[in-house]
Amino acid sequence: MYTISSKLYLEVFESLMAQIATKEFFSGRVDLTFGDTLCSLVCTVVVHRGTAEEWASLRPVQRIVPVWWEFHTTQGGEEVINDFSFREMVAFAL
């Protein structure tokens, strides 16, 4: 089993946030390489932002609620089971 480190959680979260940008809803894929492991987060999430302001898209993210997600890790062309937790990823980052 591939164990997800706090550093990988942060990298996946940062990549996800770059894809989310100013959106309040995201459905897509985030791919990255972590050492010798290819990682892929496929998800649909709802983004909750801070208190109401004139520029809603610039409000800070307070919570990300997953509707659906899958996290895949691949080493040497073979998928490896992992212990990814969306909740832990968000806990490390927010």
DSSP file (Angstrom, degrees, kcal/mol; ACC not computed):
  #  RESIDUE AA STRUCTURE BP1 BP2  ACC     N-H-->O    O-->H-N    N-H-->O    O-->H-N    TCO  KAPPA ALPHA  PHI   PSI    X-CA   Y-CA   Z-CA
    1    1 A M              0   0    0      0, 0.0     2,-0.6     0, 0.0    81,-0.2   0.000 360.0 360.0 360.0 138.7    0.0    0.0    0.0
    2    2 A Y  B     -a   82   0A   0     79,-3.3    81,-1.5    71,-0.1     2,-0.5  -0.789 360.0-144.2 -89.1 121.1    1.2    3.5   -0.9
    3    3 A T        -     0   0    0     -2,-0.6     2,-0.5    79,-0.2    79,-0.0  -0.748  10.5-133.7 -89.9 127.7    1.1    5.8    2.2
    4    4 A I        -     0   0    0     -2,-0.5     2,-0.1     4,-0.1    -1,-0.0  -0.697  22.4-149.1 -83.0 122.3    0.1    9.4    1.5
    5    5 A S     >  -     0   0    0     -2,-0.5     4,-2.4     1,-0.1     5,-0.1  -0.431  25.4-111.5 -87.0 163.9    2.5   11.8    3.3
    6    6 A S  H  > S+     0   0    0      1,-0.2     4,-2.2     2,-0.2     5,-0.1   0.855 119.7  56.3 -62.7 -33.9    1.5   15.3    4.6
    7    7 A K  H  > S+     0   0    0      2,-0.2     4,-2.1     1,-0.2    -1,-0.2   0.910 108.1  46.5 -64.4 -41.9    3.8   16.7    1.9
    8    8 A L  H  > S+     0   0    0      2,-0.2     4,-2.8     1,-0.2     5,-0.3   0.915 109.3  54.7 -66.8 -42.1    1.9   14.9   -0.9
    9    9 A Y  H  X S+     0   0    0     -4,-2.4     4,-2.5     1,-0.2    -2,-0.2   0.929 110.0  47.6 -54.1 -45.3   -1.4   16.0    0.7
   10   10 A L  H  X S+     0   0    0     -4,-2.2     4,-2.6     2,-0.2    -1,-0.2   0.895 111.5  49.4 -65.3 -40.4   -0.2   19.6    0.5
   11   11 A E  H  X S+     0   0    0     -4,-2.1     4,-2.1     2,-0.2    -1,-0.2   0.910 112.5  47.2 -65.7 -41.3    1.0   19.3   -3.1
   12   12 A V  H  X S+     0   0    0     -4,-2.8     4,-2.5     2,-0.2    -2,-0.2   0.926 113.2  49.4 -64.7 -43.4   -2.3   17.7   -4.2
   13   13 A F  H  X S+     0   0    0     -4,-2.5     4,-2.9    -5,-0.3    -2,-0.2   0.924 110.4  49.5 -62.2 -45.0   -4.3   20.4   -2.4
   14   14 A E  H  X S+     0   0    0     -4,-2.6     4,-1.9     1,-0.2    -1,-0.2   0.895 112.2  48.5 -61.9 -40.1   -2.2   23.2   -3.9
   15   15 A S  H  X S+     0   0    0     -4,-2.1     4,-1.5     2,-0.2    -1,-0.2   0.899 112.1  49.3 -65.7 -40.6   -2.7   21.7   -7.4
   16   16 A L  H  X S+     0   0    0     -4,-2.5     4,-2.5     1,-0.2    -2,-0.2   0.922 109.7  51.0 -63.4 -44.2   -6.5   21.4   -6.7
   17   17 A M  H  X S+     0   0    0     -4,-2.9     4,-2.8     1,-0.2    -1,-0.2   0.863 106.3  55.1 -63.7 -35.2   -6.7   25.0   -5.6
   18   18 A A  H  < S+     0   0    0     -4,-1.9    -1,-0.2     1,-0.2    -2,-0.2   0.876 111.4  45.0 -63.9 -36.4   -4.9   26.2   -8.7
   19   19 A Q  H  < S+     0   0    0     -4,-1.5    -2,-0.2     1,-0.2    -1,-0.2   0.877 114.0  48.6 -72.8 -38.5   -7.6   24.4  -10.8
   20   20 A I  H >< S+     0   0    0     -4,-2.5     3,-2.8     1,-0.2    -2,-0.2   0.916  78.1 154.9 -66.9 -42.8  -10.4   25.8   -8.6
   21   21 A A  T 3< S-     0   0    0     -4,-2.8    -1,-0.2     1,-0.3    -2,-0.1  -0.312  78.7 -16.8  51.7-112.5   -9.0   29.4   -8.8
   22   22 A T  T 3  S+     0   0    0     -2,-0.2    -1,-0.3    -3,-0.2    37,-0.1   0.304 107.4 119.9-104.6   8.3  -12.1   31.6   -8.3
   23   23 A K    <   -     0   0    0     -3,-2.8     3,-0.1     1,-0.1    -3,-0.0  -0.286  53.0-155.0 -74.1 158.3  -14.7   29.0   -8.9
   24   24 A E  S    S+     0   0    0      1,-0.2    23,-2.4    22,-0.1     2,-0.3   0.353  86.2  38.0-108.2   0.0  -17.4   27.9   -6.4
   25   25 A F  E     -B   46   0B   0     21,-0.2     2,-0.4    -5,-0.2    -1,-0.2  -0.982  67.1-175.8-148.4 138.2  -17.7   24.5   -8.1
   26   26 A F  E     +B   45   0B   0     19,-2.4    19,-3.0    -2,-0.3     2,-0.4  -0.997  10.4 172.7-140.4 135.0  -15.1   22.2   -9.7
   27   27 A S  E     +B   44   0B   0     -2,-0.4     2,-0.3    17,-0.2    17,-0.2  -0.929  44.4  75.0-138.8 113.9  -15.3   19.0  -11.6
   28   28 A G  E     -B   43   0B   0     15,-2.5    15,-2.6    -2,-0.4     2,-0.4  -0.937  70.0 -65.0 177.3-156.4  -12.1   17.7  -13.1
   29   29 A R  E     -B   42   0B   0     -2,-0.3     2,-0.5    13,-0.2    13,-0.2  -0.968  21.9-163.0-132.6 139.3   -8.8   16.1  -12.8
   30   30 A V  E     -B   41   0B   0     11,-2.7    11,-2.9    -2,-0.4     2,-0.4  -0.989  15.5-173.4-122.2 120.5   -5.5   17.1  -11.1
   31   31 A D  E     +B   40   0B   0     -2,-0.5     2,-0.3     9,-0.2     9,-0.2  -0.913  11.8 155.8-115.4 141.1   -2.4   15.2  -12.1
   32   32 A L  E     -B   39   0B   0      7,-2.4     7,-3.4    -2,-0.4     2,-0.5  -0.986  36.2-123.9-155.7 161.0    1.1   15.4  -10.6
   33   33 A T  E     -B   38   0B   0     -2,-0.3     2,-0.5     5,-0.2     5,-0.2  -0.937  20.4-173.4-109.5 129.7    4.3   13.5  -10.1
   34   34 A F  E >   -B   37   0B   0      3,-3.1     3,-1.8    -2,-0.5     2,-0.4  -0.917  64.3 -54.8-124.7 101.5    5.5   12.9   -6.6
   35   35 A G  T 3  S-     0   0    0     -2,-0.5     0, 0.0     1,-0.3     0, 0.0  -0.537 122.0 -19.9  64.1-123.7    8.9   11.2   -6.7
   36   36 A D  T 3  S+     0   0    0     -2,-0.4    40,-0.5    -3,-0.1     2,-0.5   0.187 121.2  96.4 -98.4  16.0    8.5    8.1   -8.8
   37   37 A T  E <   -B   34   0B   0     -3,-1.8    -3,-3.1    38,-0.1     2,-0.5  -0.916  63.4-147.1-114.5 128.0    4.7    8.1   -8.3
   38   38 A L  E     -BC  33  74B   0     36,-2.8    36,-2.5    -2,-0.5     2,-0.4  -0.800  23.2-165.0 -87.6 129.5    2.2    9.5  -10.7
   39   39 A C  E     -BC  32  73B   0     -7,-3.4    -7,-2.4    -2,-0.5     2,-0.4  -0.919  10.8-176.2-120.8 143.1   -0.8   10.8   -8.8
   40   40 A S  E     -BC  31  72B   0     32,-2.1    32,-2.8    -2,-0.4     2,-0.6  -0.958   8.6-167.6-143.8 120.6   -4.2   11.7  -10.1
   41   41 A L  E     -BC  30  71B   0    -11,-2.9   -11,-2.7    -2,-0.4     2,-0.5  -0.942   7.1-174.0-106.5 118.5   -7.2   13.2   -8.2
   42   42 A V  E     +BC  29  70B   0     28,-2.6    28,-2.2    -2,-0.6     2,-0.3  -0.961  26.5 147.7-110.0 123.1  -10.4   13.1  -10.1
   43   43 A C  E     -BC  28  69B   0    -15,-2.6   -15,-2.5    -2,-0.5     2,-0.4  -0.982  47.3-144.7-155.2 161.5  -13.2   14.9   -8.2
   44   44 A T  E     +BC  27  68B   0     24,-2.6    23,-3.4    -2,-0.3    24,-1.6  -0.995  37.1 172.1-126.0 123.3  -16.3   17.0   -8.1
   45   45 A V  E     -BC  26  66B   0    -19,-3.0   -19,-2.4    -2,-0.4     2,-0.5  -0.945  31.5-138.7-135.4 153.8  -16.3   19.6   -5.2
   46   46 A V  E     -BC  25  65B   0     19,-2.6    19,-3.0    -2,-0.3     2,-0.6  -0.946  23.9-146.0-107.7 132.3  -18.3   22.5   -3.9
   47   47 A V  E     - C   0  64B   0    -23,-2.4     2,-0.5    -2,-0.5    17,-0.2  -0.884   7.4-160.5-106.4 121.2  -16.2   25.4   -2.7
   48   48 A H  E     - C   0  63B   0     15,-3.2    14,-2.8    -2,-0.6    15,-1.9  -0.878  14.4-165.1-100.4 127.9  -17.5   27.4    0.3
   49   49 A R  E     - C   0  61B   0     -2,-0.5    12,-0.2    12,-0.3     3,-0.1  -0.583  24.1 -84.2-109.3 171.8  -15.9   30.9    0.6
   50   50 A G  S    S-     0   0    0     10,-2.1    -1,-0.2    -2,-0.2     3,-0.1   0.301  72.3 -38.7 -62.0-167.4  -15.8   33.4    3.4
   51   51 A T  S    S-     0   0    0      1,-0.2    -1,-0.1     0, 0.0     2,-0.0  -0.065  79.7 -76.9 -59.7 157.4  -18.4   36.1    4.2
   52   52 A A        +     0   0    0     -3,-0.1     2,-0.3     7,-0.0    -1,-0.2  -0.290  59.3 161.1 -61.6 132.6  -20.2   38.0    1.5
   53   53 A E        -     0   0    0     -3,-0.1     3,-0.4     1,-0.1     6,-0.1  -0.890  54.0 -98.6-141.0 170.7  -18.3   40.7   -0.2
   54   54 A E  S    S+     0   0    0     -2,-0.3     2,-1.0     1,-0.3     3,-0.2   0.899 119.9  49.2 -61.1 -41.0  -18.8   42.5   -3.5
   55   55 A W  S >  S+     0   0    0      1,-0.2     3,-2.1     2,-0.1     4,-0.4  -0.676  70.6 176.3-100.9  78.0  -16.2   40.3   -5.3
   56   56 A A  G >  S+     0   0    0     -2,-1.0     3,-1.3    -3,-0.4    -1,-0.2   0.810  74.3  60.5 -54.2 -36.4  -17.4   36.9   -4.2
   57   57 A S  G 3  S+     0   0    0      1,-0.3    -1,-0.3    -3,-0.2    -2,-0.1   0.666 101.4  55.2 -70.2 -14.2  -14.9   35.0   -6.3
   58   58 A L  G <  S+     0   0    0     -3,-2.1    -1,-0.3     2,-0.1    -2,-0.2   0.476  80.2 113.9 -96.0  -3.5  -12.0   36.7   -4.3
   59   59 A R  S <  S-     0   0    0     -3,-1.3     2,-0.1    -4,-0.4    -7,-0.0  -0.364  77.7 -99.7 -65.7 147.2  -13.2   35.5   -0.9
   60   60 A P        -     0   0    0      0, 0.0   -10,-2.1     0, 0.0     2,-0.3  -0.376  37.5-105.8 -69.2 146.9  -11.0   33.1    0.8
   61   61 A V  E     +C   49   0B   0    -12,-0.2   -12,-0.3     1,-0.2     3,-0.1  -0.571  39.3 172.7 -72.4 128.3  -11.9   29.4    0.7
   62   62 A Q  E     +     0   0B   0    -14,-2.8     2,-0.3     1,-0.4   -13,-0.2   0.696  64.9   5.3-104.5 -29.7  -13.3   28.2    4.1
   63   63 A R  E     -C   48   0B   0    -15,-1.9   -15,-3.2     2,-0.0     2,-0.5  -0.990  52.1-154.1-157.9 143.7  -14.4   24.7    3.1
   64   64 A I  E     -C   47   0B   0     -2,-0.3   -17,-0.2   -17,-0.2    26,-0.1  -0.988  15.5-162.0-121.8 121.9  -14.2   22.3    0.2
   65   65 A V  E     -C   46   0B   0    -19,-3.0   -19,-2.6    -2,-0.5     2,-0.3  -0.902  12.2-141.0-108.3 115.1  -17.0   19.7    0.2
   66   66 A P  E     -C   45   0B   0      0, 0.0   -21,-0.3     0, 0.0     3,-0.1  -0.568  19.7-178.9 -76.0 133.6  -16.4   16.7   -2.0
   67   67 A V  E    S-     0   0B   0    -23,-3.4     2,-0.3     1,-0.5   -22,-0.2   0.782  78.1 -13.6 -90.7 -39.4  -19.4   15.4   -4.0
   68   68 A W  E    S+C   44   0B   0    -24,-1.6   -24,-2.6     2,-0.0    -1,-0.5  -0.960  71.5 170.6-160.4 144.1  -17.3   12.6   -5.4
   69   69 A W  E     -C   43   0B   0     -2,-0.3     2,-0.3   -26,-0.2   -26,-0.2  -0.994  15.4-170.0-157.3 155.9  -13.6   11.8   -5.7
   70   70 A E  E     -C   42   0B   0    -28,-2.2   -28,-2.6    -2,-0.3     2,-0.4  -0.982  10.0-159.7-140.6 142.3  -11.1    9.1   -6.7
   71   71 A F  E     -C   41   0B   0     -2,-0.3     2,-0.4   -30,-0.2   -30,-0.2  -0.986  11.2-170.0-127.5 123.1   -7.3    9.2   -6.0
   72   72 A H  E     -C   40   0B   0    -32,-2.8   -32,-2.1    -2,-0.4     2,-0.4  -0.900   7.7-166.9-116.0 139.7   -5.0    7.0   -8.1
   73   73 A T  E     -CD  39  80B   0      7,-0.6     7,-3.2    -2,-0.4     2,-0.4  -0.991   8.1-170.7-123.6 133.3   -1.3    6.3   -7.6
   74   74 A T  E     +CD  38  79B   0    -36,-2.5   -36,-2.8    -2,-0.4     2,-0.4  -0.988   7.2 179.1-129.1 129.6    0.8    4.6  -10.3
   75   75 A Q  E >  S- D   0  78B   0      3,-2.7     3,-1.9    -2,-0.4   -38,-0.1  -0.997  74.9  -7.9-129.2 129.1    4.3    3.3  -10.0
   76   76 A G  T 3  S-     0   0    0    -40,-0.5    -1,-0.1    -2,-0.4     3,-0.1   0.823 129.3 -56.2  57.6  32.4    6.2    1.6  -12.9
   77   77 A G  T 3  S+     0   0    0      1,-0.2     2,-0.4   -39,-0.0    -1,-0.3   0.448 117.9 107.4  80.9   0.1    3.0    1.6  -15.0
   78   78 A E  E <  S-D   75   0B   0     -3,-1.9    -3,-2.7     0, 0.0     2,-0.2  -0.924  72.0-120.2-114.1 135.2    1.0   -0.3  -12.4
   79   79 A E  E     -D   74   0B   0     -2,-0.4     2,-0.4    -5,-0.2    -5,-0.3  -0.525  28.3-155.8 -71.8 137.6   -1.7    1.2  -10.1
   80   80 A V  E     -D   73   0B   0     -7,-3.2    -7,-0.6    -2,-0.2     2,-0.1  -0.947  19.4-114.9-117.4 133.2   -0.9    0.9   -6.4
   81   81 A I        -     0   0    0     -2,-0.4   -79,-3.3    -9,-0.1     2,-0.3  -0.392  41.4-172.4 -62.3 141.9   -3.5    0.9   -3.7
   82   82 A N  B     -a    2   0A   0    -81,-0.2   -79,-0.2   -11,-0.2   -11,-0.1  -0.834  33.9-127.5-134.3 171.4   -3.2    4.0   -1.4
   83   83 A D        +     0   0    0    -81,-1.5   -80,-0.1    -2,-0.3    -2,-0.0  -0.090  47.5 158.2-111.8  33.8   -4.6    5.4    1.8
   84   84 A F        -     0   0    0    -13,-0.1     2,-0.4   -82,-0.1   -13,-0.1  -0.288  19.5-169.9 -59.7 139.1   -5.6    8.8    0.5
   85   85 A S     >  -     0   0    0      1,-0.1     4,-2.3   -81,-0.0     5,-0.2  -0.981  18.9-155.2-133.2 120.9   -8.3   10.6    2.5
   86   86 A F  H  > S+     0   0    0     -2,-0.4     4,-2.3     1,-0.2     5,-0.2   0.908  99.2  54.6 -59.6 -41.3  -10.0   13.8    1.1
   87   87 A R  H  > S+     0   0    0      1,-0.2     4,-2.2     2,-0.2    -1,-0.2   0.908 108.6  47.4 -59.6 -44.1  -10.8   14.8    4.7
   88   88 A E  H  > S+     0   0    0      2,-0.2     4,-2.3     1,-0.2    -1,-0.2   0.899 109.0  54.8 -66.1 -39.4   -7.1   14.5    5.7
   89   89 A M  H  X S+     0   0    0     -4,-2.3     4,-1.4     1,-0.2    -2,-0.2   0.947 111.9  42.9 -58.1 -48.7   -6.0   16.5    2.7
   90   90 A V  H  X S+     0   0    0     -4,-2.3     4,-3.1     1,-0.2    -1,-0.2   0.875 111.0  56.0 -66.6 -37.3   -8.2   19.4    3.5
   91   91 A A  H  < S+     0   0    0     -4,-2.2    -1,-0.2     1,-0.2    -2,-0.2   0.872 108.1  48.5 -63.1 -37.6   -7.3   19.2    7.2
   92   92 A F  H  < S+     0   0    0     -4,-2.3    -1,-0.2     1,-0.1    -2,-0.2   0.841 121.7  34.6 -68.3 -32.2   -3.6   19.5    6.4
   93   93 A A  H  <        0   0    0     -4,-1.4    -2,-0.2    -5,-0.2    -3,-0.2   0.812 360.0 360.0-100.4 -33.9   -4.2   22.5    4.1
   94   94 A L     <        0   0    0     -4,-3.1    -3,-0.2    -5,-0.2    -2,-0.1   0.467 360.0 360.0 -97.9 360.0   -7.1   24.6    5.5
